[in-house]
Amino acid sequence: MSDFLAMGGYGGYVWGSYAVFFIVLAIDALAPRAQRRRVLSELRGRLLRRRPRPTQVP
């Protein structure tokens, strides 16, 4: 098993490449969700600012 993990002395490079790949894959999957949240929050804020304020009648 340790020979497999060492991969002929290139294990650090190979497993490091796999780690970088999966990190980038996770970021690529989560980024649209974060962007969607930001856009929806910004649109809600715009709608609230456009809403007319009720006039106070004493």
Beta strands, then each sheet from edge to edge (+ up, - down):
end
